[in-house]
Amino acid sequence: MPVKSLGQLRAGESGKIIRIEGGHGIINRLAALDIRPGRNIRKLSSSFIRGPVTIEVNRAQVAIGFGMASRIIVEAGNTSP
Amino acid sequence: MKVLLMGNPNVGKSVIFSRLTGVRVITSNYPGTTVSYTHGQMKVGDEQAEVIDVPGTYTLEPTSEAEEVARQMLETGDVVINVVNATNLERNLYLTLQLLEQKIPMVVALNMWDDTRHQGIDIDLDKLREMVGVPVVPTVATTGEGIKELVESLPKAVSPDTPVRTHDERWAAVGGIIEQVQRVSHRHHTWRERLSDATVRPISGGLIALVVLAASFIVVRFIGESLIGYVFDPLFNNLWLPVLDRLSDLLGGGGFLHTVLIGSLINGNIDFVQSFGLLSSGLYVPFAMVLPYIVSFYLILGLLEDTGYLPRLAVLMDTVMHRVGLHGYAIIPTLLGFGCNVPAVMATRILESKRERFIAATLISIAVPCAALQAMIFGLVGARGWQYVAMVYGTLFAVWIVLGIIMRLAVRGFTPELLIEIPPYRLPPWRTSLQKLWMRTYGFLKEALPLILGAIFVINILHSLGVFEAIANFTAPVVTGIFGLPKEAVTAIAIGFLRKDVAVGMLAPLALTSGQLVVGSVVLSMFFPCVATFVVLLRELGLLNLLKSVAIMILSALVVGGLLNLIL
């Protein structure tokens, strides 16, 4: 299954987080919102010109800045969150 | 005994706090409404207990300033009520386990319990109690369901033996609990979720945002104008004016006491806007000009807050806000600023970095006029034609953008990226929404009325002592030379430090041209914050940054006022 960043994922597509590229700071900030490797997510929307991405993770909706979203690597596939 | 209310952001801690203590606090449907600690009292058995509403936190690992403070707070508490969002149990339990590791007696309030049913979530309460090892009470804070049981459970708070775990171990433990406790049945997309998706997508969301903001503005104006035209103006003109006329006659139509109480007669008559006595303008300005807009503004803001629309607006505005060195969530303090700059500056605490807080607080103080100031601008400038009101707003908006870009480039530090939870849409809980409206309205009267009356009193005293004339002559080069205003306008600028609404009112008797009125309104909005905002800025930014911020305000007011004078 294709591996891409959350930034590249299309709206409506689902996937499973396989890793987060970054230091402790970003990993902890994301983990606090339950965004961590192993989680299934669905991308709800993206904005133009590198705006934030919104995803559904474990029944909650979270908006993530584009830069941060680009560092969340997912395996795209038909897994429902 | 000290009871701490702790939990993730936006799970309803403040609503529970309000229920437990009877202390009214502002609650909304977005993460980060509570930015400071609120204290209250409640009875546990026969004992009096202090309750503290701690701002929401996702984790006790110090990833942000707020979390660091929450952790320190924990050491002072005797019992924790861990408020948990029942519809999002898994993420909430992470903090629950962390709290248990702190070895402090605890009970869990499983809030938003009513939502689990229609979201197809089934939670085995007995099993959860057994696995967590502390009392678990299902609650619906907005209706009060389960609050009595929660209070009764407090004496049973315990601190079960919990191993200190690592990050991953804790998540694994949470997973283990969820597996045994929670069943989720498949459900269909509800209308709220469809609406939710539509409001964050760029095209549909952008259109919806335009409609929502335009409608808000129109409705605020409509309600405000209706209250003035049909309620307050008739009251003042038909009931109060005859009383004042009699009083004026009794006082002989002039003299010191007449000046203080009634003010000066305009063409032989009392004029509520221009006379400037304590009993004339002193009551008319706060009640008949400002209060109607306070009520209508906070009614609409409350709806936006309580439905959960604001975080979506934050997502849409993120790209724009980054241009001015902020991220999308800064739209929330900014919108609050249109009501009053004081809570707005405090709300900048939801922003992570010092730089962001400085930029946001400065921009709010300069370019976001509060409801009282706007009401006076509507009243005075609007009377000359709405194109002039548009000029005031257009100028302030341009200042907001230009100054924001300059600060983004000039202020050192970083602006982190947006990372926020978007709560589901909710119908506003009417009781708490109306209570919030009342709190804010009452707050305005309590805080502003003494200041307004005080300002008018001071104005009359200084006038009769001739102090203003001395100041006016001294500052004439700036006021007349740069702003093109009559030198007496300096008194308005000086009084602006006390109350901006009174200050705009002071421009009324000066017989300004419409252009001068626009310049005056803009300069009054931008020059110094009012004293209340000043105090909060000092507390939130520190002295050095406050001085920087004030320097920016004065400088930009001079530049923009001067430019406007040249153009108009």
Contacts between the chains, C-beta under 8 A, distances in Angstrom:
chain1	res1	chain2	res2	distance
A	11	B	201	7.6
A	25	B	63	7.1
A	28	B	59	7.4
A	28	B	61	6.1
A	28	B	63	5.1
A	28	B	167	8.0
A	29	B	63	5.6
A	29	B	419	6.1
A	30	B	419	7.3
A	31	B	59	7.9
A	31	B	167	7.0
A	31	B	171	7.7
A	32	B	58	3.6
A	32	B	59	4.6
A	32	B	61	7.9
A	32	B	63	6.6
A	32	B	94	7.7
A	33	B	58	6.5
A	33	B	91	7.0
A	33	B	419	6.9
A	33	B	421	6.3
A	34	B	90	6.7
A	34	B	91	4.1
A	34	B	94	7.6
A	36	B	171	7.0
A	44	B	197	5.8
A	44	B	200	6.8
A	45	B	197	6.8
A	45	B	200	5.1
A	45	B	201	4.6
A	45	B	202	7.4
A	45	B	205	7.8
A	46	B	202	7.9
A	47	B	202	4.7
A	47	B	315	7.5
A	47	B	316	7.5
A	47	B	318	7.3
A	47	B	319	6.3
A	48	B	202	5.4
A	48	B	319	7.4
A	49	B	319	6.0
A	50	B	319	7.3
A	51	B	202	7.1
A	51	B	315	7.9
A	51	B	318	5.5
A	51	B	319	4.3
A	52	B	315	5.3
A	52	B	318	4.8
A	52	B	319	8.0
A	52	B	328	6.8
A	52	B	417	7.9
A	52	B	418	5.0
A	54	B	200	5.1
A	54	B	315	6.3
A	54	B	422	6.6
A	58	B	88	7.2
A	58	B	90	5.6
A	58	B	91	6.4
A	59	B	87	6.7
A	59	B	88	6.1
A	59	B	119	7.6
A	59	B	184	7.7
A	60	B	88	5.2
A	60	B	91	6.6
A	60	B	421	6.0
A	61	B	196	6.9
A	61	B	421	7.0
A	61	B	422	4.1
A	61	B	423	8.0
A	61	B	424	7.6
A	62	B	419	7.3
A	62	B	420	7.1
A	62	B	421	5.4
A	62	B	422	6.7
A	63	B	200	7.3
A	63	B	311	7.3
A	63	B	314	7.4
A	63	B	315	4.5
A	63	B	318	7.7
A	63	B	328	7.7
A	63	B	418	5.9
A	63	B	419	7.3
A	63	B	420	5.3
A	63	B	421	8.0
A	63	B	422	5.8
A	64	B	417	7.4
A	64	B	418	7.0
A	64	B	419	5.6
A	65	B	318	7.0
A	65	B	327	6.9
A	65	B	416	7.9
A	65	B	417	2.7
A	65	B	418	4.3
A	65	B	419	6.5
A	66	B	417	7.5
A	67	B	417	5.4
A	68	B	417	4.8
A	68	B	419	6.5
